[in-house]
Amino acid sequence: VIDASGATVAGVSVTVRSDAGVERTVQTDDNGRWVVPVLPTGTYSVSFKKSGFKELSSKGLQVEAAVSRTLDVTLDPGEVSE
C-alpha cells in the first residue's frame, strides 16, 4: 500500500471478506505490505482503511489453492476533521 506520492503506508487496516462469509483483518507493516495466510478458495472483497486517507475497496478477487495473489493499491488523501 502506497500513498499518492509513492511512499509506503504503515498501519493500514486491511479487511478481506469472502462471499461465503470468511472475514480476516490485518495491518500493513512498515513497508506497506500485508499478508493474509491460508484463505479458503473463493471470491473476495478487500477494503483498506486508515485515518487521513479515503477508504478504498476492491471486489471480485479470486483466491485459488496454492496460488499467491498480489494487490497493489494507492490510497488518496482524505478529509481531516477535528
N, CA, C and O of each residue as an XYZ file, in Angstrom:
328
protein
N       0.854     -1.171      0.000
C       0.000      0.000      0.000
C       0.900      1.235      0.000
O       1.809      1.364      0.820
N       0.622      2.136     -0.942
C       1.374      3.389     -1.020
C       0.402      4.561     -1.027
O      -0.801      4.386     -1.221
N       0.946      5.771     -0.812
C       0.118      6.970     -0.915
C       0.333      7.604     -2.288
O       1.064      7.064     -3.119
N      -0.298      8.740     -2.519
C      -0.256      9.393     -3.831
C       1.154      9.824     -4.228
O       1.439      9.981     -5.415
N       2.043     10.019     -3.242
C       3.415     10.428     -3.545
C       4.326      9.231     -3.795
O       5.482      9.403     -4.181
N       3.815      8.018     -3.578
C       4.607      6.815     -3.774
C       5.242      6.274     -2.512
O       5.946      5.265     -2.554
N       5.001      6.936     -1.380
C       5.544      6.476     -0.100
C       4.697      5.329      0.453
O       3.476      5.317      0.296
N       5.354      4.367      1.099
C       4.610      3.265      1.696
C       3.801      3.761      2.893
O       4.172      4.741      3.539
N       2.702      3.080      3.180
C       1.814      3.476      4.268
C       1.697      2.314      5.260
O       1.143      1.263      4.936
N       2.219      2.514      6.455
C       2.132      1.517      7.519
C       0.844      1.712      8.311
O       0.294      2.812      8.358
N       0.372      0.641      8.929
C      -0.782      0.726      9.822
C      -2.126      0.835      9.139
O      -3.105      1.242      9.764
N      -2.193      0.478      7.862
C      -3.481      0.461      7.161
C      -4.230     -0.796      7.585
O      -3.656     -1.885      7.604
N      -5.497     -0.653      7.922
C      -6.340     -1.795      8.267
C      -6.862     -2.406      6.968
O      -7.558     -1.746      6.197
N      -6.519     -3.672      6.733
C      -6.923     -4.376      5.518
C      -7.892     -5.481      5.921
O      -7.535     -6.387      6.675
N      -9.121     -5.400      5.415
C     -10.135     -6.408      5.726
C     -10.466     -7.183      4.463
O     -10.800     -6.606      3.429
N     -10.366     -8.506      4.569
C     -10.631     -9.414      3.460
C     -11.907    -10.177      3.797
O     -12.000    -10.792      4.860
N     -12.903    -10.141      2.885
C     -14.187    -10.823      3.109
C     -14.524    -11.684      1.900
O     -14.405    -11.249      0.754
N     -14.946    -12.906      2.174
C     -15.358    -13.785      1.076
C     -16.869    -13.745      0.922
O     -17.593    -13.338      1.830
N     -17.329    -14.175     -0.247
C     -18.770    -14.292     -0.478
C     -19.388    -15.334      0.449
O     -20.593    -15.307      0.700
N     -18.559    -16.260      0.962
C     -19.038    -17.327      1.844
C     -19.041    -16.922      3.316
O     -19.441    -17.712      4.171
N     -18.596    -15.690      3.625
C     -18.645    -15.206      5.000
C     -17.341    -15.244      5.773
O     -17.319    -14.880      6.949
N     -16.249    -15.676      5.144
C     -14.946    -15.655      5.809
C     -14.475    -14.206      5.863
O     -14.530    -13.500      4.856
N     -14.009    -13.753      7.036
C     -13.510    -12.379      7.173
C     -12.256    -12.374      8.039
O     -12.212    -12.979      9.110
N     -11.236    -11.672      7.543
C      -9.988    -11.515      8.294
C      -9.515    -10.070      8.145
O      -9.667     -9.465      7.083
N      -8.942     -9.523      9.219
C      -8.403     -8.168      9.192
C      -6.948     -8.207      9.651
O      -6.619     -8.819     10.667
N      -6.084     -7.542      8.883
C      -4.652     -7.442      9.203
C      -4.235     -5.985      9.039
O      -5.004     -5.163      8.540
N      -3.004     -5.670      9.465
C      -2.437     -4.325      9.329
C      -1.234     -4.374      8.395
O      -0.511     -5.370      8.354
N      -1.022     -3.286      7.642
C       0.188     -3.224      6.828
C       1.401     -2.995      7.728
O       1.299     -2.360      8.778
N       2.548     -3.521      7.300
C       3.782     -3.347      8.060
C       4.460     -2.029      7.675
O       3.872     -1.222      6.956
N       5.680     -1.806      8.142
C       6.400     -0.561      7.856
C       6.684     -0.358      6.372
O       6.939      0.765      5.935
N       6.641     -1.435      5.599
C       6.868     -1.358      4.158
C       5.568     -1.305      3.360
O       5.588     -1.398      2.132
N       4.432     -1.153      4.055
C       3.140     -1.091      3.386
C       2.647     -2.440      2.894
O       1.710     -2.503      2.098
N       3.262     -3.517      3.355
C       2.887     -4.864      2.908
C       1.960     -5.528      3.907
O       1.992     -5.241      5.104
N       1.141     -6.416      3.390
C       0.218     -7.160      4.231
C       0.069     -8.567      3.677
O       0.222     -8.797      2.478
N      -0.231     -9.500      4.564
C      -0.387    -10.900      4.187
C      -1.553    -11.482      4.974
O      -1.673    -11.272      6.181
N      -2.406    -12.213      4.273
C      -3.464    -12.987      4.918
C      -3.237    -14.440      4.501
O      -3.612    -14.835      3.397
N      -2.627    -15.234      5.380
C      -2.316    -16.616      5.009
C      -3.528    -17.546      5.124
O      -4.471    -17.278      5.868
N      -3.477    -18.610      4.390
C      -4.414    -19.728      4.469
C      -5.881    -19.297      4.333
O      -6.696    -19.531      5.225
N      -6.189    -18.677      3.221
C      -7.585    -18.348      2.934
C      -8.222    -19.485      2.139
O      -7.583    -20.049      1.251
N      -9.468    -19.826      2.445
C     -10.162    -20.803      1.620
C     -10.369    -20.249      0.202
O     -10.436    -19.034      0.013
N     -10.468    -21.127     -0.770
C     -10.718    -20.679     -2.138
C     -12.068    -19.975     -2.203
O     -12.973    -20.261     -1.419
N     -12.186    -19.050     -3.152
C     -13.439    -18.331     -3.325
C     -13.216    -16.934     -3.865
O     -12.110    -16.567     -4.261
N     -14.299    -16.161     -3.871
C     -14.275    -14.780     -4.340
C     -14.291    -13.850     -3.131
O     -15.083    -14.024     -2.205
N     -13.399    -12.856     -3.158
C     -13.208    -11.974     -2.016
C     -13.305    -10.507     -2.396
O     -13.078    -10.124     -3.543
N     -13.651     -9.690     -1.398
C     -13.516     -8.238     -1.499
C     -12.482     -7.826     -0.452
O     -12.346     -8.469      0.589
N     -11.758     -6.747     -0.745
C     -10.720     -6.267      0.158
C     -10.931     -4.777      0.371
O     -11.097     -4.031     -0.594
N     -10.925     -4.334      1.630
C     -11.059     -2.909      1.913
C      -9.847     -2.426      2.707
O      -9.271     -3.158      3.513
N      -9.482     -1.175      2.453
C      -8.304     -0.551      3.060
C      -8.759      0.709      3.780
O      -9.409      1.567      3.183
N      -8.413      0.828      5.084
C      -8.820      1.993      5.880
C      -7.651      2.499      6.702
O      -6.927      1.723      7.328
N      -7.477      3.820      6.691
C      -6.502      4.478      7.572
C      -6.930      5.927      7.721
O      -7.340      6.569      6.754
N      -6.831      6.433      8.938
C      -7.170      7.818      9.212
C      -6.349      8.746      8.318
O      -5.143      8.555      8.158
N      -7.005      9.747      7.739
C      -6.336     10.707      6.867
C      -6.349     10.315      5.399
O      -5.869     11.063      4.548
N      -6.910      9.119      5.097
C      -6.992      8.641      3.720
C      -8.424      8.229      3.398
O      -9.188      7.855      4.288
N      -8.776      8.301      2.119
C     -10.068      7.807      1.669
C     -10.065      6.285      1.733
O      -9.062      5.643      1.422
N     -11.191      5.718      2.139
C     -11.307      4.258      2.153
C     -11.305      3.749      0.712
O     -11.861      4.381     -0.187
N     -10.675      2.609      0.514
C     -10.572      2.014     -0.812
C     -11.049      0.573     -0.734
O     -10.712     -0.139      0.212
N     -11.827      0.136     -1.712
C     -12.308     -1.246     -1.754
C     -12.070     -1.836     -3.128
O     -12.103     -1.137     -4.140
N     -11.829     -3.133     -3.143
C     -11.661     -3.876     -4.380
C     -12.501     -5.137     -4.259
O     -12.475     -5.805     -3.225
N     -13.247     -5.467     -5.311
C     -14.157     -6.615     -5.265
C     -13.824     -7.609     -6.366
O     -13.150     -7.281     -7.342
N     -14.315     -8.835     -6.184
C     -14.200     -9.849     -7.218
C     -12.841    -10.505     -7.336
O     -12.500    -11.017     -8.402
N     -12.050    -10.504     -6.262
C     -10.736    -11.128     -6.300
C     -10.864    -12.628     -6.080
O     -11.469    -13.066     -5.101
N     -10.302    -13.406     -6.978
C     -10.364    -14.860     -6.891
C      -9.169    -15.403     -6.125
O      -8.024    -15.061     -6.423
N      -9.436    -16.246     -5.140
C      -8.386    -16.936     -4.395
C      -8.471    -18.409     -4.773
O      -9.518    -19.045     -4.652
N      -7.326    -18.933     -5.238
C      -7.251    -20.333     -5.631
C      -6.256    -21.051     -4.729
O      -5.400    -20.416     -4.113
N      -6.368    -22.362     -4.651
C      -5.466    -23.162     -3.825
C      -4.031    -23.040     -4.335
O      -3.772    -23.153     -5.533
N      -3.110    -22.808     -3.410
C      -1.664    -22.783     -3.677
C      -1.244    -21.725     -4.699
O      -0.221    -21.888     -5.365
N      -2.022    -20.639     -4.831
C      -1.672    -19.544     -5.739
C      -1.606    -18.252     -4.926
O      -2.599    -17.828     -4.336
N      -0.421    -17.632     -4.901
C      -0.276    -16.350     -4.203
C      -0.862    -15.234     -5.048
O      -0.754    -15.258     -6.274
N      -1.477    -14.263     -4.404
C      -2.052    -13.103     -5.088
C      -1.385    -11.841     -4.556
O      -1.024    -11.763     -3.382
N      -1.227    -10.857     -5.432
C      -0.703     -9.559     -5.052
C      -1.726     -8.508     -5.435
O      -2.292     -8.565     -6.527
N      -1.971     -7.554     -4.559
C      -2.887     -6.457     -4.835
C      -2.187     -5.170     -4.425
O      -2.082     -4.864     -3.238
N      -1.708     -4.417     -5.412
C      -1.052     -3.135     -5.154
C      -2.099     -2.033     -5.211
O      -2.859     -1.949     -6.176
N      -2.145     -1.189     -4.188
C      -3.125     -0.107     -4.138
C      -2.460      1.200     -3.739
O      -1.421      1.220     -3.079
N      -3.093      2.298     -4.161
C      -2.657      3.637     -3.796
C      -3.799      4.323     -3.056
O      -4.903      4.442     -3.586
N      -3.535      4.774     -1.832
C      -4.543      5.482     -1.050
C      -4.437      6.976     -1.318
O      -3.347      7.549     -1.306
N      -5.580      7.594     -1.559
C      -5.645      9.038     -1.766
C      -5.911      9.732     -0.434
O      -6.588      9.176      0.432
N      -5.380     10.947     -0.265
C      -5.646     11.690      0.966
C      -7.143     11.904      1.142
O      -7.878     12.093      0.173
N      -7.577     11.871      2.394
C      -8.980     12.110      2.711
C      -9.123     13.370      3.517
O      -8.146     14.065      3.797
N     -10.358     13.661      3.889
C     -10.623     14.857      4.679
C     -10.159     14.657      6.112
O     -10.304     13.578      6.687
N      -9.608     15.700      6.665
C      -9.209     15.681      8.078
C     -10.255     16.459      8.853
O     -10.596     17.585      8.491
N     -10.764     15.858      9.922
C     -11.774     16.543     10.733
C     -11.248     16.688     12.146
O     -10.399     15.918     12.597
N     -11.770     17.691     12.838
C     -11.329     17.946     14.224
C     -12.276     17.292     15.195
O     -12.082     17.388     16.406
